[in-house]
Amino acid sequence: MTGLADYSGHVSHRHEDGDKAYINSYRETRGEIRPEDVVTVTLDSEPVDPDALRPVGETEIHTSIYRARDDIDAVLHIHPPYMTMFGISGTDLQPVHIRGSVLVDGPVPVFDCPYHVTTQELSDAMVEAMGDRKEVLLRGHGAVVCDESMERAFSRAMYLELNAYYQHQASVLGNPNTMSTEEAQRVYDYNWQDRVVDKFWHFYEWKAIEEGYLPEEW
């Protein structure tokens, strides 16, 4: 619905036990996923139930982050068009819009590799490129965004894509006027409060129900 993912892309959440994760199956296109399409995997990327549906091929993207980062409980691998263009062009994604204040720590790092991240070797390299950030662009491929909760991971991804859109459009008109570090920090301190993130999340939850993506009974 938001354009962050298409027929592909995937989302995961760390299991409450900490040593497993929930992730969507490979089978269903992303607009059709239902609770029965969620697979529980170990942090070695193997299904806990050998008879379960096959998880997505890039499960390593998610499990590598959970192995390396105790502060992360939700991971999104997405293909947002505007963020992806920045990963292709080599242009730094910088804060130009109030939602872009999540870039207060600097431009989004880029993992300089267009391959599908299906092996531990590639996922470890991706995690290294990400460093201590909560986002990384995959050159010619998409992005990985993570955070301490699903609400924050989704909001961070949307904030980044909105900023990428405005930065791209401003570049057509001239030179984008980026925020200073002080400006970005002040806006970030407001926009990243729980009440703001919750409001943002619930707007898209409502929109998904209104547009038929999310059944009301869920």
C-alpha positions as CSV (number, residue, x, y, z in Angstrom):
1,M,0.0,0.0,0.0
2,T,2.8,2.4,0.9
3,G,5.1,1.4,-1.9
4,L,7.9,0.3,0.5
5,A,7.6,-3.3,-0.8
6,D,6.2,-4.8,-4.0
7,Y,5.6,-8.5,-4.7
8,S,8.8,-9.1,-2.8
9,G,10.4,-7.7,0.3
10,H,10.0,-9.1,3.8
11,V,9.4,-8.2,7.4
12,S,10.5,-10.0,10.6
13,H,10.1,-9.6,14.4
14,R,12.3,-11.1,17.0
15,H,10.6,-14.0,18.9
16,E,9.8,-13.3,22.6
17,D,12.4,-15.9,23.6
18,G,15.1,-13.8,21.9
19,D,16.7,-16.7,20.0
20,K,14.2,-17.0,17.2
21,A,12.4,-14.8,14.8
22,Y,9.0,-14.6,13.0
23,I,9.2,-13.9,9.2
24,N,6.9,-14.2,6.3
25,S,7.1,-17.2,4.0
26,Y,8.5,-17.2,0.5
27,R,5.2,-18.4,-1.1
28,E,2.8,-15.5,-0.8
29,T,3.0,-12.2,-2.5
30,R,3.2,-9.4,0.0
31,G,-0.3,-8.2,-0.3
32,E,-1.7,-11.6,0.5
33,I,0.2,-12.5,3.7
34,R,-2.0,-13.9,6.5
35,P,-1.1,-15.2,9.9
36,E,-0.7,-18.7,8.6
37,D,2.0,-17.5,6.3
38,V,4.4,-16.5,9.1
39,V,7.3,-18.9,9.8
40,T,9.3,-19.1,13.0
41,V,13.1,-19.5,12.3
42,T,16.2,-19.9,14.4
43,L,18.9,-17.3,14.3
44,D,20.7,-19.6,12.0
45,S,17.9,-19.0,9.5
46,E,16.4,-22.5,9.7
47,P,12.6,-23.1,10.3
48,V,11.9,-24.3,13.8
49,D,9.3,-26.7,12.4
50,P,10.8,-28.7,9.5
51,D,7.3,-29.1,8.0
52,A,6.7,-25.3,8.0
53,L,6.4,-23.2,4.9
54,R,9.7,-22.2,3.4
55,P,10.9,-18.8,4.7
56,V,12.1,-16.0,2.4
57,G,15.4,-16.6,0.6
58,E,17.0,-13.6,2.3
59,T,16.2,-14.6,5.8
60,E,19.9,-14.1,6.6
61,I,19.3,-10.3,6.3
62,H,17.1,-10.5,9.4
63,T,18.9,-13.1,11.5
64,S,22.3,-11.6,10.9
65,I,21.0,-8.3,12.5
66,Y,19.4,-10.2,15.4
67,R,22.6,-12.0,16.0
68,A,24.7,-8.8,16.1
69,R,22.3,-6.3,17.6
70,D,20.5,-6.9,21.0
71,D,18.8,-3.5,20.6
72,I,16.9,-4.6,17.5
73,D,13.5,-6.5,17.5
74,A,12.1,-5.7,14.1
75,V,13.7,-5.7,10.6
76,L,12.3,-4.7,7.2
77,H,13.9,-5.5,3.8
78,I,12.1,-3.3,1.3
79,H,12.4,-1.9,-2.2
80,P,11.3,1.7,-1.8
81,P,11.8,3.5,-5.2
82,Y,13.2,6.8,-4.0
83,M,15.6,5.4,-1.3
84,T,16.8,2.8,-3.9
85,M,17.6,5.6,-6.4
86,F,20.0,7.1,-3.8
87,G,21.7,3.8,-3.4
88,I,22.2,3.6,-7.1
89,S,23.3,7.1,-7.8
90,G,25.8,7.4,-4.9
91,T,24.1,10.6,-3.8
92,D,24.0,10.9,0.0
93,L,20.5,10.7,1.5
94,Q,20.5,13.7,3.9
95,P,17.9,15.4,6.1
96,V,15.9,17.9,4.0
97,H,12.4,17.3,5.4
98,I,11.1,17.0,9.0
99,R,10.7,13.3,8.6
100,G,14.3,13.1,7.5
101,S,15.5,14.2,10.9
102,V,16.0,10.4,11.5
103,L,19.2,11.1,9.5
104,V,20.6,13.2,12.4
105,D,23.6,10.9,12.5
106,G,24.5,11.5,8.9
107,P,23.8,10.1,5.4
108,V,22.5,6.5,5.1
109,P,25.4,4.0,4.6
110,V,25.4,2.0,1.4
111,F,26.3,-1.7,1.2
112,D,28.0,-1.7,-2.2
113,C,26.6,-5.0,-3.4
114,P,23.5,-5.6,-5.6
115,Y,23.3,-9.4,-4.8
116,H,20.5,-11.1,-3.0
117,V,21.7,-11.5,0.6
118,T,21.3,-15.2,1.0
119,T,24.5,-16.3,2.7
120,Q,26.1,-15.5,6.1
121,E,29.2,-14.1,4.3
122,L,27.1,-11.5,2.5
123,S,24.9,-10.8,5.6
124,D,27.9,-10.2,7.8
125,A,29.3,-7.8,5.2
126,M,25.9,-6.0,5.1
127,V,25.9,-5.7,8.9
128,E,29.4,-4.3,8.9
129,A,28.4,-1.7,6.3
130,M,25.4,-0.8,8.5
131,G,27.6,-0.3,11.6
132,D,25.6,1.0,14.5
133,R,23.0,2.6,12.3
134,K,19.4,1.3,11.9
135,E,19.3,1.6,8.1
136,V,21.5,0.7,5.2
137,L,20.9,1.0,1.4
138,L,21.7,-2.0,-0.8
139,R,23.1,-0.7,-4.1
140,G,20.8,-1.4,-7.0
141,H,18.5,-3.5,-4.7
142,G,16.7,-1.7,-2.0
143,A,17.1,-1.0,1.7
144,V,17.2,-2.6,5.2
145,V,15.6,-0.7,8.1
146,C,15.4,-2.0,11.6
147,D,14.5,-0.7,15.1
148,E,13.5,-1.7,18.6
149,S,9.8,-2.3,17.6
150,M,7.8,-2.9,14.5
151,E,6.1,0.5,14.8
152,R,9.4,2.3,14.9
153,A,10.9,0.2,12.1
154,F,8.0,0.9,9.9
155,S,7.9,4.6,10.8
156,R,11.7,4.9,10.2
157,A,11.3,3.4,6.8
158,M,8.5,5.7,5.9
159,Y,10.3,8.7,7.2
160,L,13.3,7.9,5.1
161,E,11.3,7.3,2.0
162,L,9.4,10.5,2.4
163,N,12.7,12.4,2.9
164,A,14.2,10.7,-0.2
165,Y,11.2,11.7,-2.2
166,Y,11.5,15.4,-1.2
167,Q,15.2,15.4,-1.6
168,H,14.9,14.0,-5.2
169,Q,12.1,16.5,-6.1
170,A,14.0,19.4,-4.6
171,S,17.1,18.4,-6.7
172,V,15.0,18.8,-9.8
173,L,14.3,22.4,-8.9
174,G,17.8,23.2,-7.6
175,N,20.1,22.4,-4.7
176,P,18.2,20.9,-1.7
177,N,18.5,22.9,1.4
178,T,19.7,20.4,4.0
179,M,19.1,20.7,7.7
180,S,22.1,21.5,9.9
181,T,22.9,18.9,12.6
182,E,21.4,21.2,15.3
183,E,18.1,21.6,13.2
184,A,17.9,17.9,12.6
185,Q,18.4,17.0,16.2
186,R,15.7,19.4,17.4
187,V,13.2,18.1,14.9
188,Y,14.2,14.5,15.6
189,D,13.7,15.0,19.4
190,Y,10.1,15.9,18.6
191,N,9.3,13.6,15.7
192,W,10.6,10.4,17.4
193,Q,8.6,10.7,20.6
194,D,6.4,7.7,21.4
195,R,3.2,9.6,20.9
196,V,4.3,10.9,17.5
197,V,5.4,7.4,16.3
198,D,2.2,5.9,17.6
199,K,0.1,8.4,15.8
200,F,2.0,7.8,12.6
201,W,1.6,4.0,12.9
202,H,-2.1,4.2,13.7
203,F,-2.8,6.4,10.7
204,Y,-1.4,3.8,8.4
205,E,-3.2,1.0,10.3
206,W,-6.4,2.9,9.8
207,K,-5.6,3.5,6.1
208,A,-4.8,-0.2,5.6
209,I,-8.2,-1.2,7.0
210,E,-10.0,1.5,4.9
211,E,-8.3,0.3,1.7
212,G,-8.9,-3.4,2.4
213,Y,-5.3,-4.5,3.0
214,L,-5.9,-5.3,6.7
215,P,-9.1,-7.1,7.9
216,E,-10.8,-5.2,10.7
217,E,-11.0,-8.3,12.8
218,W,-7.2,-8.5,13.2
